[in-house]
Amino acid sequence: MFMLLLLIFLGSVFFFVIKFATMVFTMVAVAVSVTTITILACVWMGTSYYLKEQGYKPKTARKSYHQVDSDLRQMNENLQQIRSQLAEVEPHLRDLEFLKYAPQNTEESCILTEVMK
């Protein structure tokens, strides 16, 4: 009989200890989560307020990116046009480079000059 009472007493003590530990753990978890949510909300609101005060507009970066992208495409098209124009002029430029090193005031240079015209 004494053993049965001792077993019931120990079982109830064990139950209340586990219940108390669970309650403390739950309270700590709730306190930590509420604190975390409060801190995150304050940081979010403070950041939003600061950015508004500084004149930040949410889609400015995207607009700037699209503007830079279109500018780069235009530059690429311009470079391709310049390359094609240089390809057309390249033979003439090579002839002019040759004339720069050709002997001056000779009959041969006059002939080359006439050919180039």
Secondary structure as GFF3:
##gff-version 3
##sequence-region A 1 117
A	DSSP	alpha_helix	2	53	.	.	.	ID=ss1
A	DSSP	alpha_helix	60	101	.	.	.	ID=ss2
A	DSSP	alpha_helix	107	116	.	.	.	ID=ss3
###
